[in-house]
Amino acid sequence: MITYKFNISRSKYEKFIVPVALFLLILTFVNPGMESVHRWISIGTVKLNIAMIALPIVLIELWNALKTKGLKYGNVGAFIIILVLLFQPDASQLTGFAIPMMIMISRKTNSKVIRLLIISVFSLFIILSWTYLDNLPPVNYVERIVNMVADMGFLWLILGVISLAILPMPFLLFPPKCAELISRCIGYYYIIIILSALLGNFPVPLMGYGVSPIVGFYISLIWYVNSKYNENAV
């Protein structure tokens, strides 16, 4: 019996994903911002939270870079992005990005020195981001959407919590065999930003108002479905 494996080839443009994402993150500082907070790029009346769109695909591309280009490219790319997130500032996205990157880099090196250095530096950034939080007041339909759902009734609250819990489940419980590590790291990213939203004034993924988290999640979901397709195609 002859079997066939269908592979969706990586686009030649994918090498530009991380530089473009970094450019967009830096571009947020061109906007006036709100009370010295720079997380958005305005397109007309629409404000896009670039980190919520870009970080899932950046995690995927840096994982690919760690496999093909080595630690140096992945370390430098992650460090610059974390630095930008620190100055935006955005503790939720920084933490959600830094912890999966620490896991991926630690798994890709046998050097205890490099592992300790990365964990120490990235952990310092996380601590700083939570020490110097922004002073933006929470918006009910963004940061306090869970409270609004709770006000609708206990059943709605349970359904809302379940919907949030479902988000990272495919990545964690059913990772593609060829990409288990990065799949679980994407799941960790969503768990962290969900918990951050419950602990502080940060946008709630998907439930909160705005297209940015929806776009970011669907980028992750498209990658996941594509990876599962490649895994199961015969």
Secondary structure, 3 states (H helix, E strand, C coil): CCCCCCCCCCCHHHHHHHHHHHHHHHHCCCCCCECCECCEEEECCEEEEHHHHHHHHHHHHHHHHHHHCCHHHHHHHHHHHHHHHHHCCCHHHHHHHHHHHHHHHHHCCCCHHHHHHHHHHHHHHHHHHHHCCCCCCCCCCCCCHHHHHHHHCHHHHHHHHHHHHHCCHHHHHCCCHHHHHHHHHHHHHHHHHHHHHHHCCCCCCCCCCCCHHHHHHHHHHHHHHHHHHHHHCC
